[in-house]
């Protein structure tokens, strides 16, 4: 992902989420040195992912696929890219959080071998208050 990709990335983010990340959050990810990727075809961004890697662990921060491109395996492909990158960099565990209401994502993560390891109470903003997050992990070692 490059700064010039942000308009397309923000369009996907704003379309898919009621409480989207701001442009500033994405720029902070660049500044922090997080791994920021886009999935594109013919110069059109179909989705993106952001993960942090440190001290043998990875944390997937955001995976998002354009609404008109969903259910075609793009999310799976992006997740596998992160997993392969983590393995090649000797990462032992990958962590992520997901809304319990996001059943398609939970199904994908379970299918890829992630396991639920806990709950973060009130982690996500929601229309009427806060929503918990399921904490999930994939052991690579």
N, C-alpha and C positions, 0 to 999 in steps of 0.2 A: 504494500500500500504506500502511496505517495501523497503528499499534501494536495496535489492536483486531483486525487481521487475523492477527496472529501465531499464535494457536492453530491456525487452519486451515492457514496456511503451514507451520507446524512439523509438522502431521500429514502433509502431502504430502511434506515433506523427509524425515521419519523413515520413512515408508512406502517411499520410492523408493531411499534410499541406505543402504548399510551403514555409512557414516561420514558422517552428516549434520552440517550446520551446527547449532550450538547457538543458543538464543534470544539469547545474548549477542552472537554474531556478527551476527545480524540487527539487533539494536539498535545495534551499532557501525556498520553500514551506514547506518542512519538518521542517526546522529551525524555521520558523515563527509559527509553530503549526497549520497549516491549516489542514482541514479534507481531507485526501487523501485516496481514495478507489480504489480497483480494482474489476472488475467482472471477475471471473474465473470459468472454468469448466475443470475438470480433469487436474489440474495444468497448464492449458493454460489460459493466460490472454486474455480476449475478449474485454475489454475496461477498462477505468478508468475515475475517476472524482476527481476534486479538488474544494473545497469551503472553504471560510473563514466565521467564525461566530463570531460576536462581537456586544455587546450592543443591543441585540434584532434584529439584522439584519444579513442576510447572503448574500454573494456574490459568485455566481458560476463563477469560474475562467476558468475551462476547463472540458469539457465532450467529450470523444473521444472513438469511437468504431472501432475495427479492420475492415479494408475495406471488408474483406471476411465474416464478421459477421454482416454487416449492414442490415437493413430492417427486423430484426427478433425480434424487441422489446427490445433490450438490452439498447439502449439509453433511452427509456421510463422508463425501470425498474430502471436504475441508477438515472434518474431525480426524480422518485417517492421515491427512497431511501433518496435522499437529502431532499425532501419536508417532508417526514415523520420524518426524524431526526430533521429538523428545527421545526416542530410542537411540537415534544416531548421536545424540548429545549426552548419552549416559544418564538420562533422567530416570529416577526411580519411581516417582509417583506423579500422576496428573490429577489435579483437583478442579472442581467446578461447582457452581451453585446454579440451581434451576428452580423456577416457580413450580410448585406442585400442580398448578393449573395448566402447565405447558406439557400436556400428555404426549404429543408427538416427539418432543425433545427428550423426555424421560425414556420413552420407548427406544429411541435411537441410542442414547447413552447406555442403557441396559444392554442393548444388542451389541454394543462395542466392548462390553465387559466392565463398564463402570458399576460400582456398588454404592448404595446409600450408606453414608457414614455418620449422618447427623442432620440436625435441623438448626437453622439460624432463625430465631424468632423475629418477626417483624422486619425482615431484611429488605424487602422490596416495597416501594410505594404502590398503593393500590387505589382504586376509585373511592373506596370507603375505608380509609385507614391504611393498614400495612398488610403485606402477605409474607408468610414465612418463605424460607428458601430450603430446598433439599440440598444437602451437601453430598457430593458424590466424589468417588476417587477411583482411579485405575492404577493398579500396581503393575509396573513394567519389569521389575526385577524378580 
